Amino acid sequence: MNKKLTIALVAHDRRKADMVEWALHNAEFLSHHHLICTGTTGGLISGAFTEKGVHSEITCMHSGPLGGDAEIAAMVVRKEINMAIFLIDDLNPQPHEADIQMLLRQCRVHNIPIACNRYSADLMLTSALWDDDSYVPMEPKYVNFSRNKA
């Protein structure tokens, strides 16, 4: 891949081990890109990469409950994120649910690919579209739809 991507990595507490394991599995790919992480997740990935001798550009935002999800959502709106991986703990309530939903919504509204499990994350990383300079994602179309055609 010739272009450097900015990839957001976010994981809830019960998914952090999964995220670190996934990041290490994909360290070769990730080391060529700029990673934006929520605070704790970024610290864990950075530590794991250092331990394995992987060099990567990692920027840590605040922890999710302290506004990190909202900071990354703002970056999505400004088109500063190319893709996001968000391993969500769907089995436990989160105190910052509104921020979580905002990040997911902004990715959808601004057409930023977001994976919420390892399988979809792997599919996104391995997409040939990242190497296709002629591919330009279409902007989403929000138009009125009527089932009643006259």
ZAMARGU-4260 file (C-alpha; in steps of 0.2 Angstrom, whole numbers, plus 5000, padded with zeros to 4 digits):
<rodrens>
0) 5000/5000/5000 | 5007/5017/4995 | 4996/5029/5005 | 4997/5031/5023 | 4980/5029/5032
5) 4974/5036/5048 | 4965/5022/5058 | 4955/5024/5073 | 4956/5010/5086 | 4944/5009/5100
10) 4939/4995/5112 | 4929/4994/5128 | 4937/4987/5143 | 4931/4969/5141 | 4937/4969/5122
15) 4954/4977/5125 | 4963/4960/5126 | 4955/4956/5110 | 4960/4973/5102 | 4978/4971/5107
20) 4979/4953/5100 | 4971/4959/5084 | 4983/4974/5083 | 4998/4962/5086 | 4991/4950/5072
25) 4990/4965/5060 | 5006/4974/5067 | 5015/4973/5050 | 5000/4982/5041 | 4997/4994/5056
30) 5015/5000/5058 | 5014/5009/5041 | 4999/5019/5046 | 4994/5033/5059 | 4984/5025/5073
35) 4972/5036/5083 | 4966/5027/5099 | 4956/5031/5114 | 4968/5033/5129 | 4969/5016/5138
40) 4967/5006/5121 | 4981/5016/5114 | 4992/5014/5129 | 4990/4995/5128 | 4993/4994/5110
45) 5008/5005/5111 | 5015/4994/5125 | 5012/4978/5116 | 5020/4985/5100 | 5035/4991/5110
50) 5037/4974/5118 | 5037/4965/5101 | 5049/4978/5093 | 5035/4986/5082 | 5037/5004/5078
55) 5021/5013/5074 | 5014/5031/5075 | 5001/5031/5089 | 4991/5046/5095 | 4981/5043/5111
60) 4965/5053/5114 | 4956/5054/5131 | 4949/5038/5138 | 4932/5034/5130 | 4922/5038/5145
65) 4932/5055/5147 | 4928/5060/5129 | 4939/5050/5118 | 4925/5043/5108 | 4919/5061/5105
70) 4936/5067/5100 | 4937/5053/5087 | 4920/5057/5081 | 4925/5075/5078 | 4940/5069/5068
75) 4928/5058/5057 | 4917/5074/5054 | 4933/5083/5048 | 4938/5069/5037 | 4954/5065/5047
80) 4950/5047/5049 | 4951/5034/5035 | 4944/5019/5044 | 4939/5014/5062 | 4939/4998/5072
85) 4928/4999/5087 | 4927/4983/5097 | 4911/4986/5107 | 4906/4976/5123 | 4888/4973/5118
90) 4885/4962/5134 | 4887/4976/5147 | 4880/4994/5148 | 4892/5008/5145 | 4891/5025/5155
95) 4896/5035/5139 | 4883/5026/5127 | 4879/5043/5119 | 4897/5046/5114 | 4898/5028/5107
100) 4882/5030/5097 | 4888/5047/5091 | 4905/5040/5084 | 4895/5026/5076 | 4883/5038/5068
105) 4896/5050/5062 | 4906/5036/5053 | 4889/5031/5045 | 4885/5049/5040 | 4902/5053/5033
110) 4905/5036/5025 | 4919/5031/5035 | 4921/5012/5036 | 4919/5005/5053 | 4922/4988/5059
115) 4914/4982/5076 | 4922/4964/5076 | 4938/4956/5071 | 4932/4948/5056 | 4925/4964/5048
120) 4941/4973/5053 | 4952/4960/5044 | 4941/4961/5029 | 4943/4980/5029 | 4962/4980/5031
125) 4964/4967/5017 | 4953/4977/5004 | 4961/4980/4987 | 4952/4997/4987 | 4965/5004/4998
130) 4978/5002/4984 | 4966/5007/4970 | 4970/5026/4967 | 4956/5027/4955 | 4943/5022/4968
135) 4934/5037/4976 | 4920/5032/4989 | 4904/5040/4984 | 4896/5052/4995 | 4880/5046/5004
140) 4864/5052/4996 | 4851/5058/5008 | 4835/5061/4997 | 4817/5059/5000 | 4809/5042/4995
145) 4791/5039/4992 | 4784/5022/4989 | 4768/5030/4981 | 4772/5033/4963 | 4759/5042/4953
</rodrens>
